[in-house]
Amino acid sequence: MHGCNIRGNDQSYCLQISLKLPPVTMGSGAPTSVSGLLCVDTTFPFSHLWAGDTSGQLTVWHVPEHGLGFMPAFTVKAHNGSINNLVNTHRHIISVSDDGCISFYDMFNFDRVRTIYVMEWCLYRNLLERPDVSRKIKAVHLQENFVTGGNLVLGTSYGDIIMLSLGTTV
C-alpha cells in the first residue's frame, strides 16, 4: 500500500491521484481527452481546478486546502467543439474553442456570463483574409488591466492573431 493512502499520513506532495472527466464519448466512440487545464487559487475557499475537454465539456473540481480530496463541483457542455485553452481574470474564467467562440464563466458560482462568436464577428467586420477558410480558436493570452479591462489575444488554426478589448464589464 502506498504511504499516502494510509489514514493520517501527509498527502500534500503526493502525485498519485487521478481525476476523471465525466463519461462522455466523441461521435467516433472514442473517450474525450483533456485539452485545457487551469487551476485558480484566488483564496482557499474558492480554489478550483478547471478542465476543458475535446467534446466541449467544462468540468470543475474544488481544490482541497490540504491533501488530495478533490471534489467535483460543476460540469457543463460549454462549446460545440474542443475546448483548447482556459485563462482567468480576477472574476471570470474564459474558455476558447474549435467552435470559434469564447465563453466567460463566473469563477465563484460557475454561471455562464457571456459567449462571443469571435469568428462570426470577424467575418461580419471583414477582418479576416480568406474568409472562405474555416478557423478554430487554438490559443489565448490575457493581459488584464483593472482600469481599462485589458486585452484578450486569440490565435487561430489559420495563423490569425485577433486582439479584443475586454472593457470593464463583461
C-alpha positions as CSV (number, residue, x, y, z in Angstrom):
1,M,0.0,0.0,0.0
2,H,1.3,3.5,-0.9
3,G,2.1,5.7,2.1
4,C,-0.3,8.5,1.1
5,N,-3.2,6.1,1.3
6,I,-2.7,5.4,5.0
7,R,-5.0,7.4,7.1
8,G,-3.3,10.3,8.9
9,N,-0.3,10.5,6.5
10,D,0.5,13.8,4.8
11,Q,-0.7,13.8,1.2
12,S,0.5,17.3,0.4
13,Y,3.2,16.3,-2.0
14,C,1.8,13.0,-3.3
15,L,1.5,12.9,-7.1
16,Q,-0.6,9.7,-7.1
17,I,-4.1,10.9,-7.8
18,S,-6.2,10.6,-10.9
19,L,-9.3,12.7,-11.5
20,K,-11.5,11.5,-14.3
21,L,-13.7,13.5,-16.7
22,P,-17.4,12.6,-16.7
23,P,-18.0,9.6,-19.0
24,V,-18.7,11.2,-22.4
25,T,-17.6,9.8,-25.8
26,M,-17.0,11.6,-29.0
27,G,-19.0,10.9,-32.1
28,S,-16.4,8.4,-33.2
29,G,-16.9,6.4,-30.0
30,A,-13.6,7.4,-28.5
31,P,-13.5,8.8,-25.0
32,T,-12.9,12.5,-24.5
33,S,-9.4,13.8,-23.6
34,V,-8.4,16.8,-21.5
35,S,-7.5,19.7,-23.8
36,G,-7.2,22.6,-21.4
37,L,-6.4,23.0,-17.7
38,L,-6.5,25.9,-15.3
39,C,-6.1,26.0,-11.5
40,V,-7.5,29.1,-9.9
41,D,-6.4,29.8,-6.4
42,T,-7.9,33.2,-5.5
43,T,-8.3,32.1,-1.9
44,F,-8.6,28.6,-0.5
45,P,-12.3,28.6,-0.1
46,F,-12.6,29.4,-3.8
47,S,-9.8,27.3,-5.3
48,H,-10.9,25.3,-8.3
49,L,-9.3,23.1,-11.0
50,W,-11.0,23.7,-14.4
51,A,-10.7,21.2,-17.2
52,G,-11.8,21.6,-20.8
53,D,-12.1,18.5,-23.0
54,T,-12.3,17.5,-26.6
55,S,-16.1,17.2,-26.5
56,G,-16.6,20.9,-25.5
57,Q,-17.4,20.0,-21.9
58,L,-16.1,22.0,-19.0
59,T,-15.6,20.2,-15.6
60,V,-14.6,21.9,-12.3
61,W,-13.3,20.4,-9.1
62,H,-13.0,22.0,-5.6
63,V,-9.3,22.0,-4.7
64,P,-8.8,20.9,-1.1
65,E,-6.8,23.1,1.3
66,H,-4.8,20.0,2.3
67,G,-4.5,16.6,0.9
68,L,-5.9,15.1,-2.3
69,G,-9.7,15.2,-1.6
70,F,-10.7,16.9,-4.8
71,M,-14.5,17.1,-5.0
72,P,-16.5,17.5,-8.2
73,A,-18.2,20.9,-8.4
74,F,-19.6,21.5,-11.8
75,T,-19.9,20.1,-15.3
76,V,-21.4,21.8,-18.4
77,K,-21.4,21.5,-22.1
78,A,-19.7,24.8,-22.8
79,H,-18.8,24.6,-26.5
80,N,-19.7,22.7,-29.7
81,G,-16.1,21.9,-30.3
82,S,-12.9,21.1,-28.4
83,I,-12.0,23.5,-25.6
84,N,-8.4,24.4,-26.4
85,N,-7.4,26.7,-23.6
86,L,-8.5,28.4,-20.4
87,V,-7.5,31.7,-18.8
88,N,-8.8,33.8,-16.0
89,T,-9.4,37.4,-15.0
90,H,-9.9,38.3,-11.3
91,R,-13.5,37.3,-11.6
92,H,-14.1,35.2,-14.8
93,I,-12.8,32.0,-16.5
94,I,-12.5,32.3,-20.2
95,S,-12.6,29.2,-22.4
96,V,-11.6,29.2,-26.1
97,S,-12.8,26.5,-28.6
98,D,-12.7,25.0,-32.0
99,D,-16.3,26.3,-32.5
100,G,-14.9,29.8,-32.9
101,C,-16.3,31.1,-29.6
102,I,-15.1,32.3,-26.3
103,S,-17.2,31.8,-23.2
104,F,-17.0,33.7,-19.9
105,Y,-17.9,31.9,-16.6
106,D,-18.2,33.5,-13.2
107,M,-15.4,31.7,-11.3
108,F,-17.3,31.7,-8.0
109,N,-20.8,30.5,-9.0
110,F,-20.0,28.8,-12.3
111,D,-22.7,30.7,-14.3
112,R,-22.0,31.4,-18.0
113,V,-21.9,35.2,-18.2
114,R,-21.4,35.6,-21.9
115,T,-20.4,33.9,-25.1
116,I,-18.8,35.7,-28.0
117,Y,-18.9,34.2,-31.5
118,V,-15.5,35.6,-32.4
119,M,-15.1,34.1,-35.9
120,E,-18.6,35.3,-36.9
121,W,-17.8,38.8,-35.6
122,C,-14.5,38.9,-37.5
123,L,-16.3,37.8,-40.7
124,Y,-19.0,40.4,-40.2
125,R,-16.4,43.1,-39.8
126,N,-14.3,41.9,-42.8
127,L,-11.2,41.5,-40.5
128,L,-10.0,38.2,-41.9
129,E,-8.1,37.5,-45.1
130,R,-9.5,34.4,-46.9
131,P,-12.9,34.4,-45.2
132,D,-13.7,31.2,-47.1
133,V,-11.2,29.3,-44.8
134,S,-12.7,27.8,-41.6
135,R,-10.9,28.7,-38.5
136,K,-10.7,27.4,-34.9
137,I,-9.5,29.3,-31.9
138,K,-6.4,27.4,-30.6
139,A,-4.6,29.8,-28.2
140,V,-5.3,32.6,-25.9
141,H,-3.4,35.2,-23.8
142,L,-4.9,37.6,-21.4
143,Q,-3.5,41.0,-20.3
144,E,-5.8,42.2,-17.5
145,N,-5.9,45.9,-16.6
146,F,-8.2,47.0,-13.8
147,V,-8.8,50.5,-15.3
148,T,-9.4,49.6,-19.0
149,G,-10.4,45.9,-18.6
150,G,-7.4,44.7,-20.6
151,N,-6.9,42.8,-23.8
152,L,-7.6,39.2,-25.0
153,V,-5.3,37.9,-27.7
154,L,-6.5,34.8,-29.7
155,G,-4.6,32.6,-32.1
156,T,-6.4,30.6,-34.8
157,S,-5.7,27.4,-36.7
158,Y,-5.1,29.5,-39.8
159,G,-2.4,31.7,-38.2
160,D,-4.5,34.7,-37.5
161,I,-3.9,36.7,-34.3
162,I,-7.0,38.5,-33.1
163,M,-6.9,41.1,-30.3
164,L,-10.1,42.0,-28.4
165,S,-10.5,44.7,-25.8
166,L,-12.2,43.3,-22.7
167,G,-13.6,46.6,-21.4
168,T,-14.5,46.9,-17.7
169,T,-17.8,44.9,-17.8
170,V,-18.5,41.5,-19.4
